[in-house]
Amino acid sequence: MKVLGIETSCDECSIAVVENGRHILSSIVATQIDIHRPFMGVVPEIASRTHTEWIRDTFTETLHRGELALEDLDGIAVTSRPGLVGSLLVGLSFAKGLALALGIPYTTVNHVKAHLYAPQLEREISYPFLGLLVSGGHTMICRVDGVDDIRVMGTTIDDACGEAFDKVAKYYDMGYPGGVAIDRLAQTGNPQAFAFPGPNLHKGDHRYDVSYSGLKNAVINQIDQFWDGVSEKSLENIAASFQKRAIDILVKRLLRAVEDTALDRVVVGGGVAANSYLRSSLADVRGLEVLFPPLELCTDNGAMIAGLGYHYLKEGRISPLSEAASARVEGFRKTYP
C-alpha cells in the first residue's frame, strides 16, 4: 500500500510517499526557516499563507521525484493535530480535496505520535518501549505498547524543551533556529561556566514531569547569580551550560521511567532528538538501547505521517470529510501541582 503523507503543522511543508509503512519512495521537506528568520520565531499567519502557496508544487514534485502517478496512491494520511490551526487547515483541506478527487481513503494523524514512529521507517522496533518526544511544542515521556497504544507518563508543566532553546537563543541573538544555534555554540563552550538550576517539582505526582520556565528565566534574567566567577561570559559558555542543564533535566526523568518500568528500550523523536548532547548522554547509559531517527526525520516530515497513517488505513480507520484540525491534544501537557 502506497500512502501519501502530508505534514503542515508548523513551518515545514512536507509531503512524502511511503510504501507499507516502511519504505520511503519520495520525500520533500520545504522549510520556511529563511522566511521566519528575521522574526527569530514562527509567525503563524505567514506560515499558513506560505503553506497555501507551496503545497501544490510540493505535492507535484514529490510525485515527480518518486516517479509516481496519481493512480499509484492507495491512501492519504495528514496531520490534523496538534499544531498551528491555520497551518494544519491547509494540509487537511488539501488532503480532503485530493482524497475526494481520487476516490481513495484518507486518515488523520497526531503528528506527535508520528514522531515516535519515525525511527521505524529505518528498522522494525519491538514493543513495548519508552518513548521520549522532545520538540519545540512538546516534551513527553511515555510508554508505548503498540502503534497507537501510548500512555503518557510525564510531560512539561510549562515550556517545552525546544521552546526554551528557542527563547534563550532569541534573547541572546545566538541564531535561528535556536536549537541548532545553541548546539553549535555549545561545542566550544564550557558547560560548567554557569550552574543553572533544575526544577523542584515536589508537589503532587510529578515524578516524570519536567519544567523549563525557571531555567529559561535563570539564563535570561539571573545569569550572574549562577556564574562561576571565573569563566568568560561568552555565548559559547552560556549555550553549553544551558544545554547541559536542559538535557540533564530530561535524561534524569527518563531514567526514572526506565527504572520504574524495567523497560530497557527507548525511542526518541522530535526536533530536539537531533541535539548532539542528548544523543551522547543517552549513548553513555549502560544497558539501555536507544533508537533515534536519522537527522532528516527528526523535524516535522511527511514520511512519518505516511508511515503511521499506513497502519491506520490498514485497520480501516478512515476519517470523515468533516474532520477538524486541533491546536492542542488533551494530556500532552500538565499543570502544577
Contacts in CASP RR format, 6 or more apart in sequence:
PFRMAT RR
TARGET T0000
AUTHOR 0000-0000-0000
METHOD contacts of the structure
MODEL  1
MKVLGIETSCDECSIAVVENGRHILSSIVATQIDIHRPFMGVVPEIASRT
HTEWIRDTFTETLHRGELALEDLDGIAVTSRPGLVGSLLVGLSFAKGLAL
ALGIPYTTVNHVKAHLYAPQLEREISYPFLGLLVSGGHTMICRVDGVDDI
RVMGTTIDDACGEAFDKVAKYYDMGYPGGVAIDRLAQTGNPQAFAFPGPN
LHKGDHRYDVSYSGLKNAVINQIDQFWDGVSEKSLENIAASFQKRAIDIL
VKRLLRAVEDTALDRVVVGGGVAANSYLRSSLADVRGLEVLFPPLELCTD
NGAMIAGLGYHYLKEGRISPLSEAASARVEGFRKTYP
1 19 0 8 1.000
1 20 0 8 1.000
1 21 0 8 1.000
1 74 0 8 1.000
1 75 0 8 1.000
1 310 0 8 1.000
1 313 0 8 1.000
1 314 0 8 1.000
2 17 0 8 1.000
2 18 0 8 1.000
2 19 0 8 1.000
2 25 0 8 1.000
2 68 0 8 1.000
2 72 0 8 1.000
2 73 0 8 1.000
2 74 0 8 1.000
2 75 0 8 1.000
3 17 0 8 1.000
3 18 0 8 1.000
3 19 0 8 1.000
3 21 0 8 1.000
3 73 0 8 1.000
3 74 0 8 1.000
3 75 0 8 1.000
3 76 0 8 1.000
3 77 0 8 1.000
3 306 0 8 1.000
3 307 0 8 1.000
3 309 0 8 1.000
3 310 0 8 1.000
3 313 0 8 1.000
4 15 0 8 1.000
4 16 0 8 1.000
4 17 0 8 1.000
4 59 0 8 1.000
4 62 0 8 1.000
4 73 0 8 1.000
4 75 0 8 1.000
4 76 0 8 1.000
4 77 0 8 1.000
4 98 0 8 1.000
4 306 0 8 1.000
5 15 0 8 1.000
5 16 0 8 1.000
5 17 0 8 1.000
5 18 0 8 1.000
5 76 0 8 1.000
5 77 0 8 1.000
5 78 0 8 1.000
5 302 0 8 1.000
5 303 0 8 1.000
5 305 0 8 1.000
5 306 0 8 1.000
5 307 0 8 1.000
5 309 0 8 1.000
6 14 0 8 1.000
6 15 0 8 1.000
6 55 0 8 1.000
6 59 0 8 1.000
6 76 0 8 1.000
6 77 0 8 1.000
6 78 0 8 1.000
6 79 0 8 1.000
6 91 0 8 1.000
6 94 0 8 1.000
6 95 0 8 1.000
6 302 0 8 1.000
6 305 0 8 1.000
7 13 0 8 1.000
7 14 0 8 1.000
7 15 0 8 1.000
7 78 0 8 1.000
7 79 0 8 1.000
7 111 0 8 1.000
7 114 0 8 1.000
7 300 0 8 1.000
7 301 0 8 1.000
7 302 0 8 1.000
7 304 0 8 1.000
7 305 0 8 1.000
8 14 0 8 1.000
8 51 0 8 1.000
8 55 0 8 1.000
8 79 0 8 1.000
8 87 0 8 1.000
8 88 0 8 1.000
8 90 0 8 1.000
8 91 0 8 1.000
9 79 0 8 1.000
9 82 0 8 1.000
9 83 0 8 1.000
9 84 0 8 1.000
9 87 0 8 1.000
9 88 0 8 1.000
9 111 0 8 1.000
9 300 0 8 1.000
10 42 0 8 1.000
10 47 0 8 1.000
10 83 0 8 1.000
10 84 0 8 1.000
10 87 0 8 1.000
10 300 0 8 1.000
11 31 0 8 1.000
11 32 0 8 1.000
11 33 0 8 1.000
11 35 0 8 1.000
11 36 0 8 1.000
11 42 0 8 1.000
11 47 0 8 1.000
11 50 0 8 1.000
11 87 0 8 1.000
12 29 0 8 1.000
12 30 0 8 1.000
12 31 0 8 1.000
12 32 0 8 1.000
12 299 0 8 1.000
12 300 0 8 1.000
12 301 0 8 1.000
13 29 0 8 1.000
13 30 0 8 1.000
13 31 0 8 1.000
13 32 0 8 1.000
13 50 0 8 1.000
13 51 0 8 1.000
13 54 0 8 1.000
13 55 0 8 1.000
13 58 0 8 1.000
14 27 0 8 1.000
14 28 0 8 1.000
14 29 0 8 1.000
14 30 0 8 1.000
14 58 0 8 1.000
14 300 0 8 1.000
14 301 0 8 1.000
14 302 0 8 1.000
14 303 0 8 1.000
15 27 0 8 1.000
15 28 0 8 1.000
15 55 0 8 1.000
15 58 0 8 1.000
15 59 0 8 1.000
15 62 0 8 1.000
15 302 0 8 1.000
16 24 0 8 1.000
16 25 0 8 1.000
16 26 0 8 1.000
16 27 0 8 1.000
16 28 0 8 1.000
16 62 0 8 1.000
16 301 0 8 1.000
16 302 0 8 1.000
16 303 0 8 1.000
16 305 0 8 1.000
16 306 0 8 1.000
17 24 0 8 1.000
17 25 0 8 1.000
17 26 0 8 1.000
17 27 0 8 1.000
17 62 0 8 1.000
17 63 0 8 1.000
17 66 0 8 1.000
17 68 0 8 1.000
17 72 0 8 1.000
17 73 0 8 1.000
17 306 0 8 1.000
18 24 0 8 1.000
18 25 0 8 1.000
18 121 0 8 1.000
18 303 0 8 1.000
18 306 0 8 1.000
18 307 0 8 1.000
18 310 0 8 1.000
19 25 0 8 1.000
20 310 0 8 1.000
21 120 0 8 1.000
21 121 0 8 1.000
21 306 0 8 1.000
21 307 0 8 1.000
21 308 0 8 1.000
21 309 0 8 1.000
21 310 0 8 1.000
21 311 0 8 1.000
22 120 0 8 1.000
22 121 0 8 1.000
22 124 0 8 1.000
22 307 0 8 1.000
24 121 0 8 1.000
24 303 0 8 1.000
25 66 0 8 1.000
25 68 0 8 1.000
26 62 0 8 1.000
26 63 0 8 1.000
26 65 0 8 1.000
26 66 0 8 1.000
26 68 0 8 1.000
27 62 0 8 1.000
27 301 0 8 1.000
27 302 0 8 1.000
27 303 0 8 1.000
28 58 0 8 1.000
28 61 0 8 1.000
28 62 0 8 1.000
28 65 0 8 1.000
29 296 0 8 1.000
29 299 0 8 1.000
29 300 0 8 1.000
29 301 0 8 1.000
29 302 0 8 1.000
30 54 0 8 1.000
30 58 0 8 1.000
32 42 0 8 1.000
32 46 0 8 1.000
32 47 0 8 1.000
32 50 0 8 1.000
33 176 0 8 1.000
33 177 0 8 1.000
35 46 0 8 1.000
35 50 0 8 1.000
36 42 0 8 1.000
36 43 0 8 1.000
36 46 0 8 1.000
36 47 0 8 1.000
36 176 0 8 1.000
37 176 0 8 1.000
40 166 0 8 1.000
40 169 0 8 1.000
40 170 0 8 1.000
40 173 0 8 1.000
40 175 0 8 1.000
40 176 0 8 1.000
41 166 0 8 1.000
41 170 0 8 1.000
41 176 0 8 1.000
42 84 0 8 1.000
44 84 0 8 1.000
44 86 0 8 1.000
44 87 0 8 1.000
47 84 0 8 1.000
47 86 0 8 1.000
47 87 0 8 1.000
48 84 0 8 1.000
48 86 0 8 1.000
48 87 0 8 1.000
48 89 0 8 1.000
48 90 0 8 1.000
51 87 0 8 1.000
51 90 0 8 1.000
51 91 0 8 1.000
52 90 0 8 1.000
55 90 0 8 1.000
55 91 0 8 1.000
55 94 0 8 1.000
56 94 0 8 1.000
59 94 0 8 1.000
59 98 0 8 1.000
62 68 0 8 1.000
63 69 0 8 1.000
63 70 0 8 1.000
70 102 0 8 1.000
71 102 0 8 1.000
73 102 0 8 1.000
73 104 0 8 1.000
74 104 0 8 1.000
74 313 0 8 1.000
75 99 0 8 1.000
75 104 0 8 1.000
75 105 0 8 1.000
75 106 0 8 1.000
75 107 0 8 1.000
75 313 0 8 1.000
76 95 0 8 1.000
76 98 0 8 1.000
76 99 0 8 1.000
76 104 0 8 1.000
76 105 0 8 1.000
76 106 0 8 1.000
76 107 0 8 1.000
77 95 0 8 1.000
77 106 0 8 1.000
77 107 0 8 1.000
77 108 0 8 1.000
77 109 0 8 1.000
77 305 0 8 1.000
77 306 0 8 1.000
77 307 0 8 1.000
77 308 0 8 1.000
77 309 0 8 1.000
77 310 0 8 1.000
77 312 0 8 1.000
77 313 0 8 1.000
78 91 0 8 1.000
78 92 0 8 1.000
78 94 0 8 1.000
78 95 0 8 1.000
78 106 0 8 1.000
78 107 0 8 1.000
78 108 0 8 1.000
78 109 0 8 1.000
78 305 0 8 1.000
79 88 0 8 1.000
79 91 0 8 1.000
79 92 0 8 1.000
79 108 0 8 1.000
79 109 0 8 1.000
79 110 0 8 1.000
79 111 0 8 1.000
79 114 0 8 1.000
79 305 0 8 1.000
80 88 0 8 1.000
80 92 0 8 1.000
80 108 0 8 1.000
80 109 0 8 1.000
80 110 0 8 1.000
80 319 0 8 1.000
80 323 0 8 1.000
80 324 0 8 1.000
80 325 0 8 1.000
80 326 0 8 1.000
81 88 0 8 1.000
81 108 0 8 1.000
81 110 0 8 1.000
81 111 0 8 1.000
81 325 0 8 1.000
81 326 0 8 1.000
81 327 0 8 1.000
81 328 0 8 1.000
81 329 0 8 1.000
82 110 0 8 1.000
82 111 0 8 1.000
82 112 0 8 1.000
82 138 0 8 1.000
82 326 0 8 1.000
82 327 0 8 1.000
82 328 0 8 1.000
82 329 0 8 1.000
82 332 0 8 1.000
83 111 0 8 1.000
83 327 0 8 1.000
83 328 0 8 1.000
84 327 0 8 1.000
85 325 0 8 1.000
85 326 0 8 1.000
85 327 0 8 1.000
86 325 0 8 1.000
88 325 0 8 1.000
88 326 0 8 1.000
88 327 0 8 1.000
89 325 0 8 1.000
92 108 0 8 1.000
92 323 0 8 1.000
92 325 0 8 1.000
95 106 0 8 1.000
96 106 0 8 1.000
96 321 0 8 1.000
96 323 0 8 1.000
98 106 0 8 1.000
99 105 0 8 1.000
99 106 0 8 1.000
100 321 0 8 1.000
105 313 0 8 1.000
105 316 0 8 1.000
105 318 0 8 1.000
106 318 0 8 1.000
106 319 0 8 1.000
107 309 0 8 1.000
107 312 0 8 1.000
107 313 0 8 1.000
107 317 0 8 1.000
107 318 0 8 1.000
107 319 0 8 1.000
108 319 0 8 1.000
108 323 0 8 1.000
109 305 0 8 1.000
109 308 0 8 1.000
109 309 0 8 1.000
109 312 0 8 1.000
110 329 0 8 1.000
111 300 0 8 1.000
111 304 0 8 1.000
111 305 0 8 1.000
112 133 0 8 1.000
112 135 0 8 1.000
112 138 0 8 1.000
112 140 0 8 1.000
112 329 0 8 1.000
112 332 0 8 1.000
113 148 0 8 1.000
113 150 0 8 1.000
113 308 0 8 1.000
114 304 0 8 1.000
114 305 0 8 1.000
114 307 0 8 1.000
114 308 0 8 1.000
114 309 0 8 1.000
115 133 0 8 1.000
115 135 0 8 1.000
115 269 0 8 1.000
115 270 0 8 1.000
115 271 0 8 1.000
115 273 0 8 1.000
115 304 0 8 1.000
116 131 0 8 1.000
116 133 0 8 1.000
116 142 0 8 1.000
116 144 0 8 1.000
116 150 0 8 1.000
116 267 0 8 1.000
116 269 0 8 1.000
117 147 0 8 1.000
117 304 0 8 1.000
117 307 0 8 1.000
117 308 0 8 1.000
118 269 0 8 1.000
118 270 0 8 1.000
118 293 0 8 1.000
118 297 0 8 1.000
118 298 0 8 1.000
118 301 0 8 1.000
118 303 0 8 1.000
118 304 0 8 1.000
119 125 0 8 1.000
119 267 0 8 1.000
119 268 0 8 1.000
119 269 0 8 1.000
119 291 0 8 1.000
119 292 0 8 1.000
119 293 0 8 1.000
119 297 0 8 1.000
120 307 0 8 1.000
121 293 0 8 1.000
121 297 0 8 1.000
121 303 0 8 1.000
121 304 0 8 1.000
121 307 0 8 1.000
122 293 0 8 1.000
122 294 0 8 1.000
123 291 0 8 1.000
125 265 0 8 1.000
125 267 0 8 1.000
125 291 0 8 1.000
126 265 0 8 1.000
127 144 0 8 1.000
127 145 0 8 1.000
127 146 0 8 1.000
127 149 0 8 1.000
128 143 0 8 1.000
128 144 0 8 1.000
128 145 0 8 1.000
128 146 0 8 1.000
128 263 0 8 1.000
128 265 0 8 1.000
129 144 0 8 1.000
129 263 0 8 1.000
129 265 0 8 1.000
129 266 0 8 1.000
129 267 0 8 1.000
129 291 0 8 1.000
130 141 0 8 1.000
130 142 0 8 1.000
130 143 0 8 1.000
130 144 0 8 1.000
130 254 0 8 1.000
130 257 0 8 1.000
130 258 0 8 1.000
130 261 0 8 1.000
130 263 0 8 1.000
130 265 0 8 1.000
130 266 0 8 1.000
130 267 0 8 1.000
131 140 0 8 1.000
131 141 0 8 1.000
131 142 0 8 1.000
131 143 0 8 1.000
131 144 0 8 1.000
131 266 0 8 1.000
131 267 0 8 1.000
131 268 0 8 1.000
131 269 0 8 1.000
132 140 0 8 1.000
132 141 0 8 1.000
132 250 0 8 1.000
132 254 0 8 1.000
132 266 0 8 1.000
132 267 0 8 1.000
132 268 0 8 1.000
132 269 0 8 1.000
132 273 0 8 1.000
133 139 0 8 1.000
133 140 0 8 1.000
133 142 0 8 1.000
133 268 0 8 1.000
133 269 0 8 1.000
133 270 0 8 1.000
134 140 0 8 1.000
134 160 0 8 1.000
134 161 0 8 1.000
134 162 0 8 1.000
134 250 0 8 1.000
134 268 0 8 1.000
134 269 0 8 1.000
134 270 0 8 1.000
134 271 0 8 1.000
134 272 0 8 1.000
134 273 0 8 1.000
134 275 0 8 1.000
134 278 0 8 1.000
135 160 0 8 1.000
135 161 0 8 1.000
135 162 0 8 1.000
135 269 0 8 1.000
135 270 0 8 1.000
135 271 0 8 1.000
135 272 0 8 1.000
136 160 0 8 1.000
136 161 0 8 1.000
136 162 0 8 1.000
136 163 0 8 1.000
136 165 0 8 1.000
136 166 0 8 1.000
136 271 0 8 1.000
136 272 0 8 1.000
137 160 0 8 1.000
137 162 0 8 1.000
137 163 0 8 1.000
138 155 0 8 1.000
138 156 0 8 1.000
138 160 0 8 1.000
138 332 0 8 1.000
138 333 0 8 1.000
139 155 0 8 1.000
139 156 0 8 1.000
139 160 0 8 1.000
139 161 0 8 1.000
139 162 0 8 1.000
139 210 0 8 1.000
139 212 0 8 1.000
139 250 0 8 1.000
140 152 0 8 1.000
140 154 0 8 1.000
140 155 0 8 1.000
140 156 0 8 1.000
140 332 0 8 1.000
141 152 0 8 1.000
141 153 0 8 1.000
141 154 0 8 1.000
141 155 0 8 1.000
141 208 0 8 1.000
141 253 0 8 1.000
141 254 0 8 1.000
141 257 0 8 1.000
142 150 0 8 1.000
142 151 0 8 1.000
142 152 0 8 1.000
142 153 0 8 1.000
142 154 0 8 1.000
143 150 0 8 1.000
143 151 0 8 1.000
143 153 0 8 1.000
143 257 0 8 1.000
143 261 0 8 1.000
143 263 0 8 1.000
144 150 0 8 1.000
144 267 0 8 1.000
145 151 0 8 1.000
147 308 0 8 1.000
147 311 0 8 1.000
148 308 0 8 1.000
148 311 0 8 1.000
148 312 0 8 1.000
152 331 0 8 1.000
152 332 0 8 1.000
153 208 0 8 1.000
153 257 0 8 1.000
154 206 0 8 1.000
154 207 0 8 1.000
154 208 0 8 1.000
154 209 0 8 1.000
154 210 0 8 1.000
154 253 0 8 1.000
154 257 0 8 1.000
154 334 0 8 1.000
155 209 0 8 1.000
155 210 0 8 1.000
155 331 0 8 1.000
155 332 0 8 1.000
155 333 0 8 1.000
155 334 0 8 1.000
156 209 0 8 1.000
156 210 0 8 1.000
156 211 0 8 1.000
156 212 0 8 1.000
156 333 0 8 1.000
156 334 0 8 1.000
157 201 0 8 1.000
157 206 0 8 1.000
157 209 0 8 1.000
157 210 0 8 1.000
157 211 0 8 1.000
157 333 0 8 1.000
157 334 0 8 1.000
157 335 0 8 1.000
157 336 0 8 1.000
158 211 0 8 1.000
158 212 0 8 1.000
158 213 0 8 1.000
158 214 0 8 1.000
158 336 0 8 1.000
159 167 0 8 1.000
159 211 0 8 1.000
159 212 0 8 1.000
159 213 0 8 1.000
159 216 0 8 1.000
160 212 0 8 1.000
161 210 0 8 1.000
161 212 0 8 1.000
161 246 0 8 1.000
161 247 0 8 1.000
161 250 0 8 1.000
161 272 0 8 1.000
162 179 0 8 1.000
162 271 0 8 1.000
162 272 0 8 1.000
163 212 0 8 1.000
164 212 0 8 1.000
164 213 0 8 1.000
164 215 0 8 1.000
164 216 0 8 1.000
164 246 0 8 1.000
165 178 0 8 1.000
165 179 0 8 1.000
165 182 0 8 1.000
165 243 0 8 1.000
165 246 0 8 1.000
165 272 0 8 1.000
166 177 0 8 1.000
166 178 0 8 1.000
166 179 0 8 1.000
167 216 0 8 1.000
167 220 0 8 1.000
168 174 0 8 1.000
168 178 0 8 1.000
168 182 0 8 1.000
168 216 0 8 1.000
168 219 0 8 1.000
168 220 0 8 1.000
168 238 0 8 1.000
168 242 0 8 1.000
169 175 0 8 1.000
169 176 0 8 1.000
169 177 0 8 1.000
169 178 0 8 1.000
169 179 0 8 1.000
169 181 0 8 1.000
169 182 0 8 1.000
170 176 0 8 1.000
170 178 0 8 1.000
171 219 0 8 1.000
171 220 0 8 1.000
172 235 0 8 1.000
172 238 0 8 1.000
174 181 0 8 1.000
174 182 0 8 1.000
174 185 0 8 1.000
174 235 0 8 1.000
174 239 0 8 1.000
175 181 0 8 1.000
179 272 0 8 1.000
179 275 0 8 1.000
180 274 0 8 1.000
181 239 0 8 1.000
182 239 0 8 1.000
182 242 0 8 1.000
182 243 0 8 1.000
183 239 0 8 1.000
183 243 0 8 1.000
183 274 0 8 1.000
183 275 0 8 1.000
183 276 0 8 1.000
183 277 0 8 1.000
185 235 0 8 1.000
185 236 0 8 1.000
185 239 0 8 1.000
185 240 0 8 1.000
186 236 0 8 1.000
186 239 0 8 1.000
186 240 0 8 1.000
186 243 0 8 1.000
186 244 0 8 1.000
186 277 0 8 1.000
187 240 0 8 1.000
187 276 0 8 1.000
188 236 0 8 1.000
189 234 0 8 1.000
189 236 0 8 1.000
189 237 0 8 1.000
189 239 0 8 1.000
189 240 0 8 1.000
190 231 0 8 1.000
190 236 0 8 1.000
190 237 0 8 1.000
190 240 0 8 1.000
190 241 0 8 1.000
191 240 0 8 1.000
191 241 0 8 1.000
191 243 0 8 1.000
191 244 0 8 1.000
192 228 0 8 1.000
192 231 0 8 1.000
192 241 0 8 1.000
193 227 0 8 1.000
193 228 0 8 1.000
193 231 0 8 1.000
193 232 0 8 1.000
193 233 0 8 1.000
193 237 0 8 1.000
193 238 0 8 1.000
193 240 0 8 1.000
193 241 0 8 1.000
194 219 0 8 1.000
194 223 0 8 1.000
194 226 0 8 1.000
194 227 0 8 1.000
194 228 0 8 1.000
194 231 0 8 1.000
194 237 0 8 1.000
194 238 0 8 1.000
194 241 0 8 1.000
194 242 0 8 1.000
195 226 0 8 1.000
195 228 0 8 1.000
195 241 0 8 1.000
196 215 0 8 1.000
196 218 0 8 1.000
196 219 0 8 1.000
196 226 0 8 1.000
196 241 0 8 1.000
196 242 0 8 1.000
196 245 0 8 1.000
197 214 0 8 1.000
197 215 0 8 1.000
197 218 0 8 1.000
197 226 0 8 1.000
197 245 0 8 1.000
198 214 0 8 1.000
198 215 0 8 1.000
198 245 0 8 1.000
198 249 0 8 1.000
199 210 0 8 1.000
199 211 0 8 1.000
199 212 0 8 1.000
199 214 0 8 1.000
199 215 0 8 1.000
199 249 0 8 1.000
201 209 0 8 1.000
201 211 0 8 1.000
201 336 0 8 1.000
201 337 0 8 1.000
203 336 0 8 1.000
203 337 0 8 1.000
204 337 0 8 1.000
206 334 0 8 1.000
206 336 0 8 1.000
206 337 0 8 1.000
207 253 0 8 1.000
207 256 0 8 1.000
207 260 0 8 1.000
208 253 0 8 1.000
208 254 0 8 1.000
208 256 0 8 1.000
208 257 0 8 1.000
209 253 0 8 1.000
209 334 0 8 1.000
210 249 0 8 1.000
210 250 0 8 1.000
210 253 0 8 1.000
211 249 0 8 1.000
211 336 0 8 1.000
212 246 0 8 1.000
212 249 0 8 1.000
215 242 0 8 1.000
215 245 0 8 1.000
215 246 0 8 1.000
215 249 0 8 1.000
218 225 0 8 1.000
218 226 0 8 1.000
219 238 0 8 1.000
219 242 0 8 1.000
223 233 0 8 1.000
223 238 0 8 1.000
226 241 0 8 1.000
227 233 0 8 1.000
231 237 0 8 1.000
243 275 0 8 1.000
243 277 0 8 1.000
244 277 0 8 1.000
247 275 0 8 1.000
247 277 0 8 1.000
247 278 0 8 1.000
247 281 0 8 1.000
248 281 0 8 1.000
250 278 0 8 1.000
251 278 0 8 1.000
251 281 0 8 1.000
251 282 0 8 1.000
254 266 0 8 1.000
254 282 0 8 1.000
255 285 0 8 1.000
257 263 0 8 1.000
258 264 0 8 1.000
258 266 0 8 1.000
258 288 0 8 1.000
264 287 0 8 1.000
264 288 0 8 1.000
264 289 0 8 1.000
265 288 0 8 1.000
265 289 0 8 1.000
265 290 0 8 1.000
265 291 0 8 1.000
266 282 0 8 1.000
266 288 0 8 1.000
266 289 0 8 1.000
266 290 0 8 1.000
266 291 0 8 1.000
267 291 0 8 1.000
268 278 0 8 1.000
268 282 0 8 1.000
268 290 0 8 1.000
268 291 0 8 1.000
268 292 0 8 1.000
268 293 0 8 1.000
269 292 0 8 1.000
269 293 0 8 1.000
269 298 0 8 1.000
270 293 0 8 1.000
270 298 0 8 1.000
270 299 0 8 1.000
271 298 0 8 1.000
271 299 0 8 1.000
272 278 0 8 1.000
272 298 0 8 1.000
273 279 0 8 1.000
273 292 0 8 1.000
273 293 0 8 1.000
273 298 0 8 1.000
274 295 0 8 1.000
274 298 0 8 1.000
274 299 0 8 1.000
279 292 0 8 1.000
282 288 0 8 1.000
282 290 0 8 1.000
283 290 0 8 1.000
292 298 0 8 1.000
293 304 0 8 1.000
297 303 0 8 1.000
297 304 0 8 1.000
END
